Amino acid sequence: MKFLPSVLIYFFQSNKARTNVKALSKFILVLILLMTFYSIMFHYIKAYEGEEYSFFAGLYWTIVTMSTLGYGDIVFNSDLGRAFSSIVLLSGVVFLLVMLPFTFIRFFYAPWLEAQNKARTPRELPEYMNGHILLGGMDPLMASLIEKLKQYGYQYAIIVSEQQRALELYDQGYRIILGELDDLETYRRTRADRAALVFFNIDDQTNTSAVFTLREFSRDIEIVAGAETRESVDILELAGSSKVYQFSRMLGRSLARRVLGVSMHANIIGRFSDMLIAEAPAMRTPLEGKSLVESRLRENIGVNVVGLWERGKFLAPLPDTRITSDTVLVLAGSEKQLAKYDEIYGIYNLSFAPVLILGGGRVGRAAAESLEENDIEFRVVEKSARLVGDREKYVLGNAADLDVLKKAGIDKSPSVIITTNQDDLNIYLTIYCRKLRPDIQIITRATRERSISKLHQAGADLVMSYASMGANTIINHLKGDNVLMVAEGLDVFREKLPKALTGKSLAESGIRDKSGCSVIAVDSGGETRINPSPDTVFKEDDELILIGTTDAEGKFMNCFLKK
């Protein structure tokens, strides 16, 4: 009932609704006149048969007959009366049972439902809203971003232009605002001038129009946009974007950096002040088969193993943790320390056979571009002749065709990168490539986060989520130097030293044991100590830089900051 006043306002403000009500009223008036005429004729025919009834009896008989109830308490005895009854009955079927329901639904009930839906679809944010995030568009990337915004306590709203889509998202529990992205009024109603960030990620033309309109509304808003093509980056910047990210290209280049035999180096995945976070595959290096304590990476090189990926699962580093062929080490260190790691372990398993890229779309082309910049041989398998063109290193054909894969060189390739935007197809190709080459490294993308575990089960060595990568990028942009999301569910974050830990050493603090987080640096008086030793004593004004999963970060807060 709380929506009733709003429904009535929307209903009667609509010109279409008012026209429909008039049409329905005319139909009902015709129906009343017809029933009145039948009631009068009833009396004349009954008088002809020698019977007398009241006017209300005639109206009663007309309603009963037209509605096909036919109680049988009043009947005609003459052929004229029976013919009249048939006419009334047939007209009742047409008018009451067919035309009236259709007219009522078409001219009244459907507009009423539409008005009700519009009334319950929010069109404005509260006046007090401040520091919120506005989102234009809804896709897997946005869904992942929304979860992370909730994690960090940000209010958000999705601007949706289509009524039906807005209702779908509203019913799914998302906070939506119905409005057009190219309408200044939309940004007034969403308090865009007080938003912490506005992010558009639809198509390039829509993004450009939205950014241009929003920039007209305010010159100071922080606007981030996604770009599908490289050409659109400049256009979006000219339209007024504060920052433009080409997520497909970022993903393709990230996939290319992780291929075996090409880059056994530590791949930089994040920077936090002067400290670098990197990933390094252990497959076919001397580290394979050793425990972390046996690897002596900290003693020999200075880098700290702050975590391990095992087929998509992040593990906290323990001294007896065994390094396997599936392990990807997460390292923290300075640029000099990581360079030393590359000198020692980046020389193993070099291969000169071409890397295989399945899919020549935006992600596949970006991966090929990255490999080419590093003078790495590659072959791209693409079924679209338009995308293949006359490119020398492209192979035209279906990636599920064995002959095509052999022509591309799957028999000798050290790695295959699967880049299509269809998760089902990626799972299929992963299983197929694993069957053909049990020893090949398979790197694949996932569009939806729920597909990550499936791809690992199918045989992928590394999986990168488009949604997670994009969401992490926006969170990193939003949080600046306070939080760095380096991978799905893995964060680097900065916290002031809890008072209870003042004067304690890192070993005595129990941070790793109690929370699962690792201290990778200590900022003390403006000096950052990377990979502090276990006997490092914390001072009162120190700031800790930690790495851990989302759950581990929550445990750290509960254990040390909420006492």
MIKOL-17811 format. One line per 3 residues: number of its first residue (from 1); their letters; for each residue x, y, z of C-alpha. Coordinates in Angstrom, 2 decimals, always signed. Layout:
N
NUM = A = X,Y,Z  ...
# end
This chain:
563
1 = MKF = +0.00,+0.00,+0.00  +2.95,+2.36,+0.53  +3.42,+2.54,-3.26
4 = LPS = -0.26,+3.39,-3.97  +0.05,+7.22,-4.02  +3.15,+7.01,-6.26
7 = VLI = +1.41,+4.51,-8.54  -1.61,+6.79,-8.91  +0.63,+9.78,-9.68
10 = YFF = +2.60,+7.90,-12.34  -0.58,+6.37,-13.75  -2.56,+9.56,-14.20
13 = QSN = +0.44,+11.63,-15.27  +0.87,+9.36,-18.29  -0.89,+10.59,-21.45
16 = KAR = -1.11,+7.00,-22.67  -2.73,+5.88,-19.43  -5.30,+8.67,-19.56
19 = TNV = -6.13,+7.78,-23.17  -6.51,+4.11,-22.22  -8.84,+4.96,-19.34
22 = KAL = -11.03,+7.00,-21.69  -11.18,+4.10,-24.18  -12.09,+1.67,-21.39
25 = SKF = -14.78,+4.04,-20.11  -16.33,+4.26,-23.60  -16.40,+0.48,-23.90
28 = ILV = -18.09,+0.09,-20.50  -20.64,+2.77,-21.47  -21.49,+0.85,-24.69
31 = LIL = -21.82,-2.35,-22.64  -24.21,-0.67,-20.16  -26.35,+0.71,-23.00
34 = LMT = -26.48,-2.72,-24.64  -27.53,-4.39,-21.37  -30.18,-1.69,-20.83
37 = FYS = -31.53,-2.32,-24.33  -31.68,-6.09,-23.70  -33.48,-5.53,-20.40
40 = IMF = -36.15,-3.40,-22.14  -36.57,-5.96,-24.95  -36.98,-8.67,-22.29
43 = HYI = -40.12,-6.96,-21.01  -41.65,-6.58,-24.47  -41.11,-10.24,-25.40
46 = KAY = -42.34,-11.47,-22.00  -45.44,-9.30,-22.42  -45.91,-10.93,-25.84
49 = EGE = -45.83,-14.33,-24.08  -48.34,-13.07,-21.47  -45.97,-12.71,-18.50
52 = EYS = -45.05,-9.65,-16.43  -41.67,-9.04,-14.73  -40.04,-6.03,-13.04
55 = FFA = -37.27,-4.03,-14.67  -34.75,-5.47,-12.22  -35.85,-8.98,-13.11
58 = GLY = -35.13,-8.13,-16.76  -31.69,-6.79,-15.84  -31.03,-9.90,-13.75
61 = WTI = -32.00,-12.18,-16.69  -29.75,-10.15,-19.07  -26.71,-10.42,-16.78
64 = VTM = -27.25,-14.15,-16.14  -27.64,-14.88,-19.85  -24.76,-12.70,-21.11
67 = STL = -22.41,-14.16,-18.49  -23.46,-17.71,-19.62  -24.46,-18.67,-16.08
70 = GYG = -27.98,-19.62,-17.24  -29.76,-20.44,-13.95  -32.94,-21.42,-15.83
73 = DIV = -35.37,-19.79,-13.38  -36.61,-17.39,-16.10  -37.05,-18.82,-19.63
76 = FNS = -38.84,-17.93,-22.86  -41.46,-20.25,-24.28  -41.81,-18.77,-27.77
79 = DLG = -39.46,-19.06,-30.75  -39.05,-15.27,-30.68  -37.93,-15.44,-27.06
82 = RAF = -35.52,-18.30,-27.77  -34.01,-16.38,-30.72  -33.63,-13.29,-28.52
85 = SSI = -31.97,-15.42,-25.82  -29.48,-16.73,-28.38  -28.58,-13.21,-29.51
88 = VLL = -28.09,-12.06,-25.90  -26.01,-15.15,-25.13  -23.72,-14.74,-28.14
91 = SGV = -23.22,-11.02,-27.56  -22.42,-11.79,-23.91  -19.73,-14.25,-24.99
94 = VFL = -18.20,-11.63,-27.27  -18.54,-8.60,-24.99  -18.22,-10.02,-21.45
97 = LVM = -15.99,-13.05,-21.92  -13.71,-11.83,-24.72  -13.72,-8.09,-25.29
100 = LPF = -14.13,-6.90,-21.68  -11.19,-8.88,-20.21  -8.97,-7.98,-23.17
103 = TFI = -9.96,-4.31,-23.00  -9.53,-4.20,-19.23  -6.05,-5.80,-19.38
106 = RFF = -4.93,-3.82,-22.41  -6.23,-0.40,-21.40  -6.14,-0.51,-17.63
109 = YAP = -4.41,-3.44,-15.93  -1.20,-3.42,-18.05  -0.72,+0.37,-17.71
112 = WLE = -1.46,+0.04,-14.02  +1.28,-2.63,-13.65  +3.66,-0.47,-15.64
115 = AQN = +2.93,+2.49,-13.39  +3.39,+0.27,-10.34  +6.76,-0.93,-11.62
118 = KAR = +7.85,+2.62,-12.35  +6.74,+3.71,-8.91  +8.89,+1.08,-7.18
121 = TPR = +11.94,+1.72,-9.39  +14.11,+4.34,-7.65  +14.79,+7.50,-9.66
124 = ELP = +16.70,+9.53,-7.11  +19.28,+9.04,-4.38  +18.69,+10.49,-0.91
127 = EYM = +19.73,+14.09,-0.36  +22.29,+13.08,+2.27  +24.19,+10.72,-0.10
130 = NGH = +27.90,+11.59,-0.26  +31.11,+9.78,-1.22  +29.22,+7.10,-3.12
133 = ILL = +30.15,+5.29,-6.35  +28.02,+5.63,-9.48  +28.15,+2.85,-12.06
136 = GGM = +27.01,+2.98,-15.67  +26.40,-0.48,-17.07  +26.03,-3.97,-15.61
139 = DPL = +28.17,-6.95,-16.59  +30.34,-9.55,-14.78  +33.01,-6.90,-14.16
142 = MAS = +30.47,-4.60,-12.50  +29.05,-7.46,-10.42  +32.55,-8.28,-9.16
145 = LIE = +33.25,-4.60,-8.46  +30.03,-4.23,-6.47  +31.04,-7.08,-4.17
148 = KLK = +34.38,-5.39,-3.52  +32.71,-2.02,-2.91  +30.52,-3.69,-0.29
151 = QYG = +33.63,-5.20,+1.27  +35.16,-1.75,+1.74  +31.92,-0.12,+2.88
154 = YQY = +31.21,+2.03,-0.17  +27.65,+2.99,-1.10  +26.91,+2.54,-4.79
157 = AII = +24.14,+2.92,-7.35  +23.81,+1.56,-10.88  +22.31,+3.93,-13.43
160 = VSE = +20.03,+1.93,-15.76  +18.11,+3.41,-18.67  +15.77,+0.49,-19.47
163 = QQR = +12.78,-0.01,-17.18  +12.66,-3.81,-17.45  +16.40,-4.21,-16.88
166 = ALE = +16.20,-1.87,-13.91  +13.45,-3.99,-12.35  +15.43,-7.19,-12.92
169 = LYD = +18.47,-5.77,-11.13  +16.28,-4.23,-8.41  +14.66,-7.61,-7.73
172 = QGY = +18.13,-9.19,-7.55  +19.01,-6.87,-4.69  +21.14,-4.29,-6.50
175 = RII = +20.76,-0.58,-5.78  +19.66,+0.97,-9.05  +18.57,+4.36,-10.31
178 = LGE = +16.38,+4.63,-13.40  +17.71,+7.33,-15.70  +19.35,+8.14,-19.02
181 = LDD = +23.14,+8.39,-19.10  +23.04,+11.36,-21.47  +20.60,+13.38,-19.32
184 = LET = +21.93,+16.04,-16.93  +18.90,+15.52,-14.70  +20.03,+11.94,-14.03
187 = YRR = +23.27,+13.19,-12.49  +21.44,+15.80,-10.43  +19.15,+13.11,-9.03
190 = TRA = +22.10,+10.77,-8.30  +24.12,+13.51,-6.52  +26.98,+12.91,-8.95
193 = DRA = +28.79,+16.07,-7.86  +29.27,+14.47,-4.43  +30.27,+11.00,-5.68
196 = ALV = +33.73,+9.63,-4.94  +33.89,+8.05,-8.40  +31.74,+7.53,-11.49
199 = FFN = +32.59,+4.49,-13.63  +31.19,+3.78,-17.11  +31.76,+0.42,-18.79
202 = IDD = +29.27,-0.08,-21.62  +30.27,+0.45,-25.26  +32.67,+3.16,-26.38
205 = QTN = +30.01,+5.41,-27.94  +27.71,+5.25,-24.90  +30.63,+5.78,-22.54
208 = TSA = +31.78,+8.83,-24.49  +28.32,+10.40,-24.48  +27.87,+9.73,-20.76
211 = VFT = +31.30,+11.12,-19.86  +30.73,+14.24,-21.98  +27.32,+14.87,-20.37
214 = LRE = +28.63,+14.29,-16.86  +31.60,+16.57,-17.43  +29.14,+19.28,-18.49
217 = FSR = +27.38,+18.78,-15.16  +30.59,+19.13,-13.12  +34.27,+19.76,-13.93
220 = DIE = +35.55,+18.20,-10.69  +34.05,+14.69,-10.73  +36.45,+11.74,-10.88
223 = IVA = +35.31,+9.83,-13.98  +36.73,+6.45,-15.01  +35.73,+4.74,-18.25
226 = GAE = +36.43,+1.42,-19.95  +37.47,+1.41,-23.61  +37.01,-1.43,-26.08
229 = TRE = +39.53,-0.17,-28.65  +42.79,+1.72,-28.43  +41.41,+4.52,-30.61
232 = SVD = +38.63,+5.16,-28.10  +41.06,+5.87,-25.27  +41.97,+9.30,-26.67
235 = ILE = +38.34,+10.11,-27.49  +37.18,+9.25,-23.96  +39.97,+11.37,-22.50
238 = LAG = +38.97,+14.28,-24.75  +35.35,+13.84,-23.62  +36.46,+14.40,-20.04
241 = SSK = +37.47,+11.05,-18.51  +39.91,+11.30,-15.63  +41.23,+7.81,-16.42
244 = VYQ = +40.54,+5.31,-19.20  +41.28,+1.58,-18.91  +41.37,-0.83,-21.84
247 = FSR = +40.57,-3.96,-19.85  +40.73,-6.42,-22.75  +44.23,-5.27,-23.66
250 = MLG = +45.33,-5.37,-20.02  +44.06,-8.93,-19.70  +45.72,-10.10,-22.92
253 = RSL = +49.09,-8.68,-21.93  +48.79,-10.19,-18.44  +48.08,-13.61,-19.94
256 = ARR = +51.09,-13.31,-22.25  +53.44,-12.47,-19.36  +52.77,-15.81,-17.73
259 = VLG = +53.73,-18.25,-20.48  +56.25,-20.98,-19.72  +59.65,-20.98,-21.35
262 = VSM = +59.13,-17.38,-22.38  +58.80,-15.67,-19.06  +60.01,-17.72,-16.13
265 = HAN = +60.82,-14.31,-14.69  +58.99,-12.80,-11.76  +56.03,-11.03,-13.34
268 = IIG = +55.25,-7.76,-11.61  +51.57,-7.68,-10.67  +51.55,-4.73,-8.30
271 = RFS = +53.58,-1.93,-6.76  +53.13,-0.62,-3.23  +55.38,+2.36,-2.55
274 = DML = +58.93,+1.07,-3.24  +57.97,-2.57,-2.88  +57.04,-4.79,-5.82
277 = IAE = +54.66,-7.74,-5.78  +55.36,-10.41,-8.38  +54.26,-13.87,-9.47
280 = APA = +56.73,-16.53,-10.59  +55.82,-20.04,-11.86  +57.90,-22.78,-10.27
283 = MRT = +57.25,-25.38,-12.98  +60.49,-26.95,-14.29  +62.78,-24.81,-12.15
286 = PLE = +65.14,-26.06,-9.42  +62.55,-24.89,-6.89  +60.12,-27.63,-7.90
289 = GKS = +59.87,-30.33,-5.23  +61.49,-28.26,-2.46  +59.84,-26.86,+0.64
292 = LVE = +59.93,-23.10,+1.23  +62.56,-23.43,+3.93  +64.69,-25.58,+1.61
295 = SRL = +64.40,-23.03,-1.21  +66.32,-20.45,+0.87  +64.94,-17.65,-1.33
298 = REN = +65.00,-15.13,+1.50  +68.54,-15.95,+2.59  +70.05,-16.15,-0.90
301 = IGV = +68.12,-13.46,-2.77  +66.27,-11.34,-0.21  +62.79,-11.83,-1.70
304 = NVV = +60.03,-13.01,+0.57  +57.49,-15.66,-0.46  +54.27,-14.10,+0.82
307 = GLW = +51.90,-16.64,-0.68  +51.44,-19.45,-3.16  +48.85,-20.14,-5.82
310 = ERG = +47.99,-23.81,-6.26  +45.65,-24.21,-9.25  +43.69,-21.11,-8.35
313 = KFL = +43.77,-21.54,-4.58  +45.83,-19.11,-2.49  +47.87,-20.68,+0.32
316 = APL = +49.62,-18.93,+3.20  +53.37,-19.65,+3.11  +54.59,-22.07,+5.79
319 = PDT = +58.19,-23.32,+6.15  +57.26,-26.89,+5.21  +54.97,-25.91,+2.29
322 = RIT = +56.03,-27.99,-0.72  +56.61,-26.27,-4.08  +55.04,-28.31,-6.89
325 = SDT = +54.88,-28.03,-10.68  +51.52,-26.25,-10.29  +52.84,-23.68,-7.80
328 = VLV = +53.00,-20.01,-8.65  +55.02,-18.13,-6.04  +53.86,-14.71,-4.88
331 = LAG = +56.99,-12.73,-4.13  +57.57,-9.40,-2.42  +60.79,-7.49,-2.76
334 = SEK = +62.63,-4.57,-4.22  +63.37,-4.16,-7.89  +66.97,-5.24,-7.29
337 = QLA = +65.92,-8.37,-5.40  +63.47,-9.45,-8.08  +66.09,-8.84,-10.76
340 = KYD = +68.43,-11.18,-8.87  +65.65,-13.80,-8.77  +65.36,-13.52,-12.57
343 = EIY = +69.11,-14.02,-12.99  +68.99,-17.29,-11.09  +65.62,-18.81,-12.02
346 = GIY = +64.60,-17.00,-15.21  +67.00,-18.99,-17.35  +65.31,-22.37,-17.04
349 = NLS = +63.09,-24.12,-19.54  +63.60,-21.67,-22.37  +61.78,-22.68,-25.54
352 = FAP = +61.91,-21.33,-29.06  +58.73,-23.05,-30.27  +55.82,-20.65,-30.84
355 = VLI = +53.31,-19.98,-28.12  +49.79,-20.92,-29.19  +46.98,-18.35,-28.78
358 = LGG = +43.43,-19.62,-29.27  +41.18,-16.72,-30.23  +42.06,-13.63,-32.21
361 = GRV = +39.72,-11.16,-30.55  +40.79,-8.14,-28.50  +42.34,-10.23,-25.71
364 = GRA = +44.10,-12.57,-28.13  +45.50,-9.71,-30.20  +46.75,-7.98,-27.06
367 = AAE = +48.50,-11.19,-25.96  +50.08,-11.51,-29.42  +51.21,-7.88,-29.30
370 = SLE = +52.89,-8.42,-25.94  +54.71,-11.53,-27.16  +55.84,-9.77,-30.31
373 = END = +57.27,-6.87,-28.31  +59.45,-9.39,-26.48  +60.52,-11.15,-29.71
376 = IEF = +58.59,-14.30,-28.78  +57.29,-16.54,-31.54  +53.52,-17.18,-31.49
379 = RVV = +50.66,-18.47,-33.60  +47.06,-17.26,-33.29  +44.21,-19.63,-34.19
382 = EKS = +41.10,-17.71,-35.29  +38.03,-18.91,-37.18  +37.04,-15.47,-38.51
385 = ARL = +38.63,-14.73,-41.88  +38.09,-11.01,-41.27  +40.27,-11.06,-38.17
388 = VGD = +42.93,-13.26,-39.73  +43.30,-11.22,-42.91  +46.79,-11.57,-44.36
391 = REK = +48.58,-11.75,-41.01  +51.51,-14.13,-41.30  +51.32,-15.58,-37.77
394 = YVL = +47.56,-16.19,-37.80  +46.06,-19.59,-38.64  +42.52,-19.63,-40.01
397 = GNA = +40.36,-22.39,-38.58  +38.46,-23.82,-35.63  +40.54,-24.31,-32.47
400 = ADL = +38.64,-27.55,-31.80  +39.97,-29.03,-35.07  +43.02,-31.23,-34.49
403 = DVL = +44.47,-30.52,-37.94  +44.25,-26.78,-37.32  +45.98,-27.10,-33.94
406 = KKA = +48.76,-29.25,-35.43  +49.24,-26.74,-38.21  +49.61,-24.04,-35.54
409 = GID = +52.24,-26.12,-33.74  +50.57,-27.56,-30.66  +52.89,-30.59,-30.73
412 = KSP = +55.90,-28.45,-29.76  +54.42,-25.32,-28.21  +55.45,-24.72,-24.56
415 = SVI = +52.21,-22.91,-23.71  +48.71,-22.31,-24.99  +46.71,-19.18,-24.14
418 = ITT = +42.91,-19.53,-24.44  +41.35,-16.10,-24.86  +37.73,-16.40,-26.03
421 = NQD = +35.02,-14.59,-24.05  +32.85,-17.72,-23.81  +33.62,-19.64,-20.64
424 = DLN = +31.94,-22.82,-21.88  +34.16,-22.81,-24.96  +37.24,-22.11,-22.85
427 = IYL = +36.44,-25.12,-20.64  +36.01,-27.28,-23.76  +39.31,-26.11,-25.28
430 = TIY = +41.13,-26.55,-21.97  +40.01,-30.18,-21.68  +40.88,-30.79,-25.34
433 = CRK = +44.38,-29.26,-25.14  +45.13,-31.10,-21.89  +44.21,-34.39,-23.57
436 = LRP = +46.41,-33.62,-26.60  +49.38,-32.38,-24.55  +49.43,-33.46,-20.88
439 = DIQ = +52.71,-31.57,-20.39  +51.74,-28.24,-21.97  +51.11,-25.14,-19.88
442 = IIT = +47.52,-23.93,-20.31  +46.68,-20.33,-19.47  +43.08,-19.24,-19.94
445 = RAT = +40.77,-16.35,-19.25  +37.46,-16.52,-17.42  +34.69,-14.01,-18.04
448 = RER = +32.59,-15.06,-15.04  +34.18,-15.65,-11.65  +32.25,-18.86,-11.10
451 = SIS = +34.09,-20.38,-14.05  +37.54,-20.06,-12.46  +37.36,-23.27,-10.43
454 = KLH = +35.83,-25.15,-13.38  +38.71,-24.13,-15.65  +41.26,-25.31,-13.09
457 = QAG = +39.42,-28.63,-12.81  +39.43,-28.88,-16.60  +43.23,-28.72,-16.58
460 = ADL = +44.22,-25.05,-16.75  +47.47,-24.17,-14.98  +46.63,-20.47,-14.67
463 = VMS = +43.26,-18.73,-14.93  +42.80,-14.98,-15.08  +39.37,-13.51,-14.50
466 = YAS = +38.35,-10.57,-16.68  +35.80,-9.53,-14.05  +38.26,-9.72,-11.16
469 = MGA = +41.05,-7.95,-13.01  +38.77,-5.07,-13.99  +37.26,-4.79,-10.51
472 = NTI = +40.71,-4.86,-8.88  +41.87,-2.10,-11.21  +38.97,+0.17,-10.21
475 = INH = +39.42,-0.57,-6.49  +43.14,+0.18,-6.74  +42.32,+3.46,-8.50
478 = LKG = +39.78,+4.32,-5.83  +41.85,+3.38,-2.78  +45.16,+4.84,-3.96
481 = DNV = +48.08,+3.84,-1.69  +45.97,+2.30,+1.09  +44.93,-0.92,-0.62
484 = LMV = +46.30,-2.82,-3.60  +44.36,-5.77,-4.97  +46.95,-7.87,-6.77
487 = AEG = +44.74,-10.82,-7.68  +41.30,-12.23,-7.07  +40.79,-12.32,-3.31
490 = LDV = +44.39,-11.24,-2.59  +45.05,-7.77,-1.18  +48.03,-5.71,-0.09
493 = FRE = +46.91,-3.22,+2.53  +48.37,-0.69,+4.95  +47.44,-0.46,+8.64
496 = KLP = +48.81,+1.48,+11.58  +50.51,-0.72,+14.14  +47.97,-2.01,+16.69
499 = KAL = +48.83,-0.71,+20.16  +48.99,-4.25,+21.54  +51.95,-5.01,+19.25
502 = TGK = +54.10,-2.05,+20.27  +57.48,-3.31,+21.47  +56.93,-6.82,+20.16
505 = SLA = +58.95,-8.47,+17.43  +57.41,-9.74,+14.22  +57.88,-13.32,+15.42
508 = ESG = +56.19,-12.55,+18.77  +53.23,-10.75,+17.15  +51.68,-13.96,+15.79
511 = IRD = +50.18,-12.04,+12.89  +50.57,-14.86,+10.38  +49.39,-17.57,+12.78
514 = KSG = +46.33,-15.65,+14.00  +45.17,-14.05,+10.74  +46.92,-15.68,+7.78
517 = CSV = +48.33,-12.30,+6.67  +52.03,-11.74,+6.05  +53.90,-8.56,+6.93
520 = IAV = +55.85,-7.67,+3.81  +57.11,-4.25,+4.85  +57.23,-1.88,+7.79
523 = DSG = +57.07,+1.89,+7.30  +58.94,+3.48,+10.18  +59.50,+7.24,+10.22
526 = GET = +59.29,+7.52,+6.45  +61.70,+4.62,+5.89  +60.25,+1.46,+4.39
529 = RIN = +61.86,-1.80,+5.45  +60.96,-4.44,+2.85  +60.64,-8.03,+4.06
532 = PSP = +61.48,-7.36,+7.71  +63.21,-10.16,+9.57  +61.37,-12.12,+12.31
535 = DTV = +63.31,-10.28,+15.04  +62.22,-6.82,+13.82  +60.77,-4.92,+16.79
538 = FKE = +57.71,-2.75,+16.14  +57.67,+0.87,+17.26  +54.64,+2.89,+18.29
541 = DDE = +54.27,+4.95,+15.10  +55.05,+2.15,+12.65  +52.76,+1.30,+9.75
544 = LIL = +52.46,-2.29,+8.60  +52.11,-3.29,+4.97  +50.48,-6.70,+4.81
547 = IGT = +49.32,-9.17,+2.18  +46.52,-11.69,+2.54  +43.22,-12.92,+1.28
550 = TDA = +40.00,-11.06,+1.92  +39.18,-13.46,+4.75  +42.65,-13.09,+6.24
553 = EGK = +42.33,-9.30,+6.16  +39.07,-9.60,+8.07  +40.71,-11.86,+10.66
556 = FMN = +43.52,-9.33,+11.13  +40.97,-6.58,+11.77  +39.11,-8.72,+14.29
559 = CFL = +42.21,-9.97,+16.09  +44.25,-6.78,+16.35  +42.16,-3.69,+15.59
562 = KK = +38.82,-4.32,+17.29  +40.05,-4.89,+20.80
# end
